[in-house]
Amino acid sequence: MNCTHCTVQTVTFLVLPARPGSKTLISPFRAQVYPKSTFKKTHTLKPTSFKVRASLDNSGDTNNWVSRLPIGALSGDKIFKLISGATASPIGQFISSPTTFLHSVDPRIKLIWLLALVVLPARSHIVMRFGLVVYIALLSVLVLPRHVCMDQLGRVSLLSGILFITLGLGSDGVPPLVQLRTPPPAITGLPNLPMSLSGYSYLIMKLGPLQFTRKGLSVASTAACLTFTIFQSASLCLATTTPEQLAFAIRWFMLPLRYMGVPVAEITLTLLLSLRFINLVFDEVRNISLGIVSRRIKWKQLTIMETIDIFASYIRRIFKNIFSHAEQISQAMIVRGFRGDSNTHKIYFLSDSSIGTADFVSLLCLIGVVGAALLSDYFLV
């Protein structure tokens, strides 16, 4: 860019008074044109140029700014592989083989177990909480296939561990900065309290400015154990029980509510369709992500807008396929005689209500666990 000063001819105008009077004669303006020779030529500015270079390779003198972006860590191929791997194992789906003793337990007893596992970790001793976690983990290893068991236990354990660390150090981790208002015993003349003979200490561990106290241990263990038991017990129940059996069990428990005006039939049918629809959702998410990975897209050559467009198309395709499946299910129900009235529509639950040996053993174990949880507060101090 070159910029120099150039001399031009100027025109001067007559300056009028700010408040002209009534007798002031305003004449036409007079213009004086000065010759070019009267102006002196000023110094000339030197041209200044700016160069901005950005290259995709390392051939230029400038640094490769593209390599500084986290393209490799946030590659679309890795993200879709993670999605397909996460949905590969059955999540909330019935596993028909191998058939174990938990498959033959009555679904009503399983629901009672689920309710007990939700209440007990919050109302029992800390030893009992970790005992329930170990019990559910061992049951998962015995019942579920190896790859499904390791996948589910790994994810739930990771989530529970993160909750335990954050709540343990965050609930009572920062020491108070205020000073106690109670005067020390030396001022009041009272003797000092003797140290505990049992070695009791409120502070368990200290990590720099953070501290792990007994209150933090209680809160963290309750939240972590409750999270583990809820997620893993629900996964065990869904993996060993068909949707028809679960709908039958919930309908059996909700039958007394029918006299209070609760639409038990509609709730049961909605639950049955929801349990059936979970498999379709995970299958669509996995199949579409695998389809994108198999196309070998060169993500490094795409712009940001093109990458966003691929992810938007992925989400749009998922919803489109899900809505298509929902429409097919509704058409299939209409063909089979469903006209919108859940009370008159016949639902075949395919569930046998007979009580076997596995049911008695399961009830005895439930009574033992509840009794141990109630007695743990008295014997474990």
Residue pairs with C-beta under 8 A, 6 or more apart in sequence:
1 47
1 48
1 49
1 50
2 47
3 45
3 47
4 44
4 45
5 41
5 42
5 43
5 44
5 45
7 36
7 39
7 41
9 33
9 34
9 36
10 34
11 31
11 32
11 33
12 31
12 32
13 29
13 31
14 27
14 29
14 30
16 26
17 24
20 26
53 60
53 61
53 62
54 60
54 62
54 65
55 62
55 64
56 64
56 66
57 64
58 64
71 299
71 300
75 299
75 300
76 292
76 297
76 299
76 307
76 310
76 311
77 293
77 297
77 299
80 289
80 290
80 292
80 293
80 314
81 289
81 293
83 285
83 286
83 289
84 286
84 289
84 290
84 293
87 282
87 283
87 285
87 286
87 289
88 286
89 147
89 148
89 151
89 152
90 148
90 239
90 282
91 152
91 235
91 278
91 282
92 234
92 235
92 238
92 275
92 278
93 238
93 239
93 278
93 279
93 282
94 238
94 239
94 240
94 241
94 242
94 243
95 144
95 145
95 148
95 239
95 240
98 145
100 142
100 143
100 240
101 358
102 139
102 143
102 236
102 240
102 358
103 240
103 241
104 356
104 358
105 240
105 358
105 359
105 362
106 249
106 353
106 355
106 356
106 359
107 241
107 245
107 246
107 248
107 249
107 351
108 249
108 252
108 253
109 359
109 362
109 363
109 366
110 237
110 240
110 241
110 249
111 237
111 246
111 249
111 250
111 253
112 366
113 233
113 237
113 362
113 366
114 233
114 234
114 237
116 366
116 369
116 370
117 132
117 136
117 229
117 230
117 233
118 226
118 229
118 230
120 128
120 132
120 229
120 369
120 370
120 373
121 128
121 129
121 132
121 222
121 225
121 226
121 229
122 222
122 226
123 373
124 132
124 373
124 374
124 376
124 377
125 373
125 376
125 377
125 380
126 217
126 218
126 221
127 376
127 380
128 372
128 373
128 376
128 380
129 221
129 222
129 225
130 221
130 225
131 372
132 225
132 229
132 369
133 160
133 225
133 228
133 229
135 369
136 228
136 229
136 232
136 233
136 236
137 153
137 232
139 236
140 149
140 152
140 153
140 232
140 235
140 236
141 149
141 153
143 236
143 239
143 240
144 152
144 236
144 239
148 239
152 232
152 235
153 232
156 227
156 228
156 231
156 232
156 235
157 228
159 227
159 231
160 224
160 225
160 227
160 228
161 224
163 220
163 223
163 224
163 227
164 220
164 221
164 223
164 224
165 220
166 220
167 216
167 219
167 220
167 223
167 224
168 212
168 216
168 217
168 219
168 220
169 207
169 210
169 211
169 212
169 216
170 216
171 215
171 216
171 219
171 220
172 211
172 213
172 215
172 216
172 219
173 210
173 211
173 212
173 213
173 216
174 209
174 210
174 211
175 209
175 211
185 191
185 192
185 193
202 213
202 214
203 211
203 212
203 213
204 212
204 213
204 214
204 216
204 217
205 211
205 212
206 212
237 246
238 246
238 275
242 350
243 271
243 272
243 275
243 276
244 272
244 348
244 349
244 350
244 351
245 349
245 350
245 351
246 271
246 275
247 268
247 269
247 271
247 272
247 275
247 347
247 349
248 349
248 351
249 351
250 267
250 268
250 271
251 264
251 265
251 268
251 349
254 262
254 264
254 267
254 268
255 264
257 264
258 264
263 342
265 342
265 343
265 345
266 342
268 342
268 347
269 342
269 345
269 347
272 347
273 329
276 329
277 325
277 326
277 329
280 322
280 325
281 322
284 318
284 321
284 322
284 325
285 318
288 314
288 317
288 318
288 321
289 314
292 310
292 314
297 310
299 307
302 310
337 345
338 345
339 345
